[in-house]
Amino acid sequence: MCVCVCVREPLRVMGVCVEKAGDGSRRAGVLLLSVLWVCVVVGGSRPPHPRPAGRFVLGFQAPLNASFPFSARRLGSAITLAVEKVNANPALLGNLTLAVAFMDTDCDAKASLRAFIQMQWNRNISALFGPPCPEEAEVTGLLASSWNIPMFGFVGQSPKMDNAAVYDTYIKVVPPLKRIGEVLVKTLDFFGWNHVAMVGGGSDSNTWDKVDAVWKSVEEQLRERKEVKAALRFDSSSEELIQRNIRHVATVARVIVVLSNAEDSTALLKEAQRQGLMGGEYVFILIQQFEDNLWKCAVGSGRDQSSMRAFDMAFVIAQKTYEGYEYYDFFEQVHARLTDAPYYSNLTSEAEVSPYAAYLHDAVLLYAMGLKEVINDGLDPQDGRELVKKLKHKANIRFQGASGLIHFDEEGERNVDYSIFDLQPVGDISKFVSVLDFDSQAKSIRPTPRFTSVFWPMGKPPTDDPLCGFDNELCEWLYSDKVMVILLVLLPLVGGAALLFITVLTLQKVRLQGRLVDARWWQINHSDITTIKEPKGFPSQSISTTISKNGSGGSQTISTKGQEHIYITIGLYQGNQVAIKYLKNQALSDVRKPSVIQEFNMMRELKHENLVQFFGVCIDPPDVCLVMQYCRKGSLKDVLNSEVELDWMFKLSFTYDIVNGMEYLHKSSLKSHGNLKLSTCLVDSRLQVKLSGFGLWELKHGCKHRLVPVDNPCFEDLYWTAPELLREVYFPLNGTQKGDVYSFAIIMREILYSTDEGPYHGIKLEPKEITRQLRAPPPSGPLRPNLPPQVLPDQVQGEGLLELLQVCWSENPDLRPPFSTIRRRVREASPDSHTNILDNMVSKLEKYANHLEEVVEDRTNQLTVEKARADKLLSTMLPRYIAEKLMAGQTVEPQSYNMVTVFFSDIVGFTSMCSVSSAMEVIALLNDLYTLFDDIITIYDVYKVETIGDAYMVASGLPIVNGDKHVDEISTMALHFLGAIKLFKIRHMPNERLALRIGINSGPVVAGVVGTSMPRYCLFGDTVNTASRMESNSLPLMIHISQSTADVLIKLGTFKLEERGDIEIKGKGSQKTFWLKSKDGFVFPPKDSPGPTCYKTTHEDKMPPKAVDSRDRPKTQRTHSFAKMAADTTLAVPNIDI
C-alpha cells in the first residue's frame, strides 16, 4: 500500500485543460519524485480516484515553447479535433465520451513526471499522449508501465522505448526508425547503386537531437548492405564546413544521402549546385522522416530558376501522403483551432502547423478503437497492457487517418508506406510528385507513372562507381602506345560495321513506314459521311460522356433526361448508322504517333457483340472526329430510368452483357476499360448492351494518365473509380482490371436498384465528402452505396447477387473476382439471363400490353377522382342544383322567387376587437367562427350566400322552393347560432365572449349567377335590404325579425315571439318588428352537456338537404340532431349582460 501526500495545483478538465507542471517550488517537486519512487517500488498501483460515469480523461503532455517542432502551440488542437470526432461517432464508444487534460512539461523529465502524477492523482487519466521529448518519455514511460496506463507516442524518437518488455504499455503511431533505412536500401537496389556517402547534421540542438537517432539507424543498415564511402556529420550553420564536406564527398561517392531538416538540406543542395554537381553525374537522396517543410522550401523558391535547379538531381524519401483536399483540410482545421485556449497560438498560416499533428490526431482515434475492442471483449478498460496488446496484434484494426493508413505488422510496429519524390513541372507550377512507391507490408518498391518523366541530364541514371574511378586511375592504360595502335586499326572496322547496321535499319524503317501508309484503314474522309437527322420517336443516344466537344456542322440529338446532357451527331457511313464524336484539333498532332496507330490497330481487333465497333477517325480540319457504332436506345442509364418498367429478366440480361463484354476486353490486347459506368454502357435496337468509352486515351486526351484536380473537381464522376486509383495523384486512364471489377459492382447496384439519383442516393453527404471517404475510409469501415432491403424473385437468387456485388467492390483489390468468375455466378443466379432478350420478347410483349392497360385504367381513375374533387369544390361555391346545371353545360337563367327568407348576422364590437388584435389573430378568429357556422348550416335546408368581413348572409327557399319551410329553417338556425356562440371561445382572448346581432326578413327576391370569373349565385331585391336593416337595428344576442317573417312563424305556432314595437327603418319608414325568443322542441346546449368548453359542431345525424321540390318531401317535420339530444325541452336563449 502506498500513502502519498502531495503538494499539487488543481488540474481542470473541461474539454481541454492546462497546467504548467514546471511551476511551484523545488521542494514540492522533490517531494513528488520521492513519493513516486515509494509508490513504484512498494505499491506499483495507480492512485485511486473516482471517474465520472461514461467519461475517460486523456492526458496530453507537450511543451508550449513554439521553438520545438512538436510544440503544443503547433499541434495541440489536433487532439481536440480527434476527441470531437470520437464523441460525435456513437459507433465507436456508444455513450462513452472522451475529455483532454493538457500540461506544459517544457521537455523536462522532472516536470513530465510531476505532471503525470498530478494528472493521475487528480483526474485518474485513462491514457497518456506524449511527452514528445525522448528523455522525459523514457522516464514517464516507466511509471506508465508500473501503473498499467497506456502511453501513446506521436513523435517516437527514443530507441530505448522499442523494448516492449520494459515499456509494455507503450505504443507509437509513428513508423519505426528502421523503416526509413529499409526504404533507402530498396531504393538503392532499384537503381543498382551499392556505393554511397552520408552527409548531414543540424544548425541547432533540436535538429541534432532529431537527426541523431535516424542517422544511427540508417547508417547501421547501409553498412550491412552497401559500402559507405564516407559518413560526415557537421554543424550546417557553418558555410565553410558545408563547402568543404560537399567537396570531399564528391571525390569518394556519386550517390549522396542527406540527413537533415528541410532548411539545412536545401542549403546543402544549393552548395552542391554551386560546385557543379547537378550535371547528371551525381544524385542526392534527401531523407525527410517526419517533416514536410521541404515541399514548401523547394516550391516556394520557384520564382528563382537557379534555386529550382538545385533539385534537378535530388530525390526525397518521405512518407506517402495523398496530395488531395482532405490532407490539406486537416491542417487548416488544426491551424484554425490553435488560437483557442489553452494554446493561444499565433501561427500565421497552416504551413507552420507541425506535421506531428497528424500522428497525435490518429493516436486518439487508435486509442478509441482499442478501447472499443477491450469493452466488446468484456475486459477491463483500465487495463493498459491488454489495450496495447489488442492494438498491436488485432488484424482488423485498420483505418485511414490524417497521417495515412493505420495498421500494424506482426512485430507491433506501424506499417507506413513511403514514396520517393521528384520535383517536376505539373501544369503551370512545379511540385514534388511520387516516382517510386514503397509498400511497407510487401517490402517492395515499384515505379509510378511519373517515373518516366524524371529528368536525367545525361539521359540515364548516373552510376554509383565511375568507370575510370574518381581520379581516372582505372583508365590510365588507355593512353599507352599499344592501345593507340589497336584503336587505330579497330576504329575503321567498327565504323564500317556501324554504317552497314544503320543502312539496314534505315531500309527496315522505310519498309515499315510504307506498310503503315498502306494500312491507313482507320482514316476516313469526312465527305464519305452523310449527316442525317434522328427519326422522331427515337430516344437520345450517347457513345461516351468522357469527352464532350462541339463539332462543326451536322445534326445532333439532345437528351436532357435528369441532369445529364448528351450531345451526339448521327451519320451514315458505308451503309451503317454511326455516331460521330468531335475532338479538339490538338488530336491532329497525336494521330500519327506510332503509339496512337497501335491503339487504332488494337481497337480494330476488338470484334464482339457486346462492344461498340470502331470504324475510324476523320482528320479533315475542322472536322476531327471519331466514328463509332450507333446505338439507337441510348445509354443503359436512359433505359433504366425510362417510364417502362423492366423485369428482372431484362436487368440480369443487361448485367450478363456487361460481364461478357468486360471478360472479352480483359483478355484482349487492351487489357482493361478504365471508364466503366452506366453512361458508357449503350443499348442498341435489339436491347443488347454494348460497352463504349474505352481505348484511344492518348488521342482523346493527349496523355495516358489522369490527374485528379484538387480544386473544384467533378466529384460525381469519381463514384465509379476504384478507391486505390483515387489515392493516386496520377492514375492510368485505361484503369486496371481490378478497378473495372469495382466499377462493375457500382453499375450492378444501379441495375438492381434502378434510380436516376446516382449510386449514392440516400446517403446524406456532399459529393466532395463521399469522394473523400472513398479515398480515405473512415474507422467505421469503407463507404459504399446502400443496399436497401428488397425482395428479389426466387429464380434470380437475389441474395447470391448481393453477395457477389459486395465482393466485387471489396476495399482489397485482391479479393475482387475476375470477370470469368463473375460470369459464372451471374449465370448460376439466373439460367435465362445469358439468352438474347429477343428470344423472350414475344412473351413479354403481352405483359407490357397488359401493363399499359393497367396504366390507362389507373390514369382514368385518377381523372375521375380529380373530377369529383372539382365537382365538390364547385358545390361549395354555388348551390348544388345550380352547380349541376353548370357542369352539365346548361345555361342558368335568372329566376324570381315569391317568398324566401334572408338571414344577416354581425359581430358586436368587431372593430374594437380588431384594433387590439393582430391581423393573423383576426383571421384565426373569423376562420374558427365561420367554420362553426358552416358546420351548423349543413343541418338545415339553407344556402350560404356570402361572408363580408364579420357579416354572415344565409338564405332559404331557393333555388329549390320549399314552401313555408324556409322561415322555419332560418329561424331555427338563428337560435342554433345564438346557443353555439355562447360556448365559443376566442383563441387569443379566452376570457372574452362574442355577441351576435341577427336580423331576418322574408319576401320576394330575384336570384342568378353573376360573372364568369369566380361566378357567384347572388340575390337581388328589397327583401335583402330589409333583412340587412333588421340586423343593423338588432341588439346583441337578439334575433330581430320583420312583420312578414313573424306572420309565417305565428302561423307555424312552434315559435315564441315578443313584439318590439314600431321602429324607424331607413328607406322604409316606421314598421312593426318582433324579437324571436325560442322554439318548442329542444334546447341548446342540452342541459346535461359538459361545461362551457370550446364548442365543436356535431356531425352525427347531419342530413344535408336533397335537391328536390318540397312537395316531394315527407309531410312529417324533420327532426334536427340537437332536437334529438334534448327532446321535450325548450330551446331558450340565455340572458347575457353586455
LINCOR-V261717 format. One record per backbone hydrogen bond with DSSP energy under -0.5 kcal/mol. NH is the residue of the N-H (numbers start at 1). CO is the residue of the C=O. If there is no record, write none. Layout:
nh = {NH;NH}
co = {CO;CO}
This chain:
nh = {4;6;8;12;16;17;19;21;21;22;23;29;30;31;32;33;34;35;36;37;38;39;40;41;42;43;43;44;55;56;58;59;59;60;61;62;68;71;72;74;75;76;78;79;80;81;82;83;84;85;86;87;88;89;90;92;93;94;96;97;99;100;101;102;103;104;105;105;108;112;113;114;115;116;117;118;119;120;121;122;123;124;126;127;128;129;130;130;137;138;139;140;141;142;142;143;144;145;146;147;148;149;150;151;152;153;153;154;159;161;162;163;164;166;167;168;170;171;173;174;179;180;180;181;182;183;184;185;186;187;188;189;190;191;192;193;196;197;198;199;200;201;202;208;209;210;211;212;213;214;215;216;217;218;219;220;221;222;223;224;225;226;227;228;229;229;230;232;233;234;236;236;238;239;242;243;244;245;246;247;248;249;250;251;252;253;254;255;256;256;257;258;259;259;260;260;265;266;267;268;269;270;271;272;273;274;275;276;277;283;284;285;286;286;287;288;288;289;295;296;297;298;299;300;301;301;302;304;305;307;308;309;310;311;312;314;315;316;317;318;318;320;323;324;328;329;330;331;332;333;334;335;336;337;338;340;343;344;345;352;353;354;357;358;359;360;361;362;363;364;365;366;367;368;369;370;371;372;373;374;375;376;377;378;379;381;383;384;384;387;388;389;390;391;392;393;394;395;397;398;399;400;401;401;404;406;407;409;412;415;416;418;419;420;421;421;422;424;424;426;429;431;433;435;436;437;438;439;439;440;443;444;446;448;451;452;453;454;456;457;459;469;472;474;475;475;478;479;480;484;485;486;487;488;489;490;491;492;493;494;495;496;497;498;499;500;501;502;503;504;505;506;507;508;509;510;511;512;513;514;515;516;517;518;519;520;521;523;524;528;529;530;530;531;532;538;557;559;564;566;566;568;569;570;571;572;573;576;578;579;580;581;581;582;583;587;588;589;590;590;591;593;597;598;599;600;601;602;603;604;605;606;606;607;608;611;612;615;615;616;617;618;619;619;620;621;623;624;625;625;626;627;628;628;629;630;632;633;634;636;636;637;639;640;641;642;651;652;653;654;655;656;657;658;659;660;661;662;663;664;665;666;667;668;668;671;671;672;680;681;682;682;683;684;687;690;691;692;695;700;701;702;703;706;708;708;709;712;715;717;718;719;721;725;726;727;728;731;733;734;735;740;741;742;743;744;745;746;747;748;749;750;751;752;753;754;761;763;764;765;770;771;772;773;774;775;776;778;781;792;796;797;798;800;801;802;803;804;805;806;807;808;809;810;813;815;816;822;823;824;825;826;827;828;829;830;833;835;839;840;840;841;841;842;844;845;846;847;848;849;850;851;852;853;854;855;856;857;858;859;860;861;862;863;864;865;866;867;868;869;870;871;872;873;874;875;876;877;877;878;883;884;885;886;887;888;889;890;893;895;897;900;901;902;903;904;905;906;908;910;913;914;915;916;916;917;922;923;924;925;926;927;928;929;930;931;932;933;934;935;936;937;938;939;940;942;943;945;945;946;948;951;952;953;954;955;956;961;965;967;968;969;970;971;972;973;974;975;976;977;978;979;980;981;982;983;983;984;986;986;992;997;998;999;1000;1001;1003;1005;1006;1007;1008;1010;1014;1016;1018;1018;1020;1023;1024;1025;1026;1027;1028;1029;1030;1031;1032;1033;1034;1037;1038;1038;1039;1040;1040;1041;1041;1042;1046;1047;1048;1049;1050;1051;1052;1053;1055;1056;1057;1058;1060;1061;1063;1065;1065;1066;1068;1069;1071;1073;1074;1075;1076;1077;1077;1078;1079;1080;1081;1082;1089;1093;1095;1099;1102;1108;1110;1112;1113;1120;1124;1125;1126;1127;1128;1129;1129;1131;1131;1132;1133;1134}
co = {2;4;6;10;14;100;102;19;104;104;20;25;26;27;28;29;30;31;32;33;34;35;36;37;38;38;39;39;52;97;99;57;127;101;129;103;65;68;63;71;71;72;75;76;76;77;78;79;80;81;82;83;84;86;88;89;89;90;93;54;56;15;58;17;60;19;62;103;105;108;109;110;111;112;113;114;115;116;117;118;119;120;57;57;150;59;128;152;133;134;135;136;137;138;139;139;140;141;142;143;145;144;126;169;128;151;171;152;157;158;159;160;162;163;163;166;167;151;153;153;176;176;177;177;178;179;180;181;182;183;184;185;186;187;188;188;227;255;230;257;232;259;234;204;205;206;207;208;209;210;211;212;213;214;215;216;217;218;219;220;221;222;194;226;196;227;196;198;231;200;202;234;235;237;238;239;240;241;242;243;244;245;246;248;249;249;464;195;254;283;197;285;199;257;258;287;261;262;263;264;265;266;267;268;269;270;271;273;272;254;313;256;284;315;258;286;317;287;292;292;293;294;295;296;297;298;299;301;303;304;304;305;307;308;309;311;284;421;286;316;419;417;321;322;324;325;326;327;328;329;330;331;332;333;334;337;340;340;338;349;350;74;354;355;355;356;357;358;359;360;361;362;363;364;365;366;367;368;369;370;371;372;373;375;374;379;380;148;382;383;384;385;386;387;388;389;390;393;394;396;406;777;399;404;401;399;405;413;409;407;414;438;318;436;316;419;433;422;431;429;426;424;422;420;420;446;418;437;444;438;439;439;437;435;448;449;450;451;454;455;456;466;469;468;468;472;475;476;477;480;481;482;483;484;485;486;487;488;489;490;491;492;493;494;495;496;497;498;499;500;501;502;503;504;505;506;507;508;509;510;511;512;513;514;515;517;519;520;617;525;526;528;572;529;570;535;568;566;561;559;564;557;580;555;578;530;576;573;571;628;569;579;626;580;624;584;585;586;586;587;587;590;593;594;595;596;597;598;599;600;601;602;603;605;606;608;691;613;627;627;522;625;524;617;623;619;620;622;618;623;581;616;579;626;613;577;630;683;631;678;681;678;635;636;637;639;647;648;649;650;651;652;653;654;655;656;657;658;659;660;661;662;663;664;665;665;668;670;677;678;680;690;634;688;684;682;610;680;673;696;697;698;697;731;706;729;707;710;713;714;715;716;718;722;722;723;725;706;704;704;732;736;737;738;739;740;741;742;743;744;745;746;747;748;749;752;758;760;762;763;766;767;768;769;770;771;772;781;778;790;793;794;793;797;797;798;799;800;801;802;803;804;805;807;811;812;813;818;819;820;821;822;823;824;825;826;830;832;836;836;837;837;838;838;840;841;842;843;844;845;846;847;848;849;850;851;852;853;854;855;856;857;858;859;860;861;862;863;864;865;866;867;868;869;870;871;872;873;874;874;879;880;881;882;883;884;886;885;891;1007;1005;1003;956;1001;954;999;952;997;995;907;909;910;911;912;913;914;918;919;920;921;922;923;924;925;926;927;928;929;930;931;932;933;934;936;937;940;955;943;953;953;951;948;905;946;903;943;901;959;962;964;964;965;966;967;968;969;970;971;972;973;974;975;976;977;978;979;980;980;989;992;989;906;1038;904;1040;902;900;897;1020;895;1018;1016;1012;1010;1008;1016;1006;1004;1021;1021;1022;1023;1024;1025;1026;1027;1028;1029;1031;996;996;1035;1076;998;1038;1039;1074;1000;1042;1043;1044;1045;1046;1047;1048;1049;1049;1078;1055;1075;1073;1073;1071;1063;1069;1064;1065;1065;1063;1061;1041;1058;1039;1056;1075;1056;1131;1054;1129;1079;1086;1091;983;1097;1099;1106;961;1109;1110;1118;1120;1121;1122;1124;1081;1081;1126;1079;1082;1130;1077;1132}
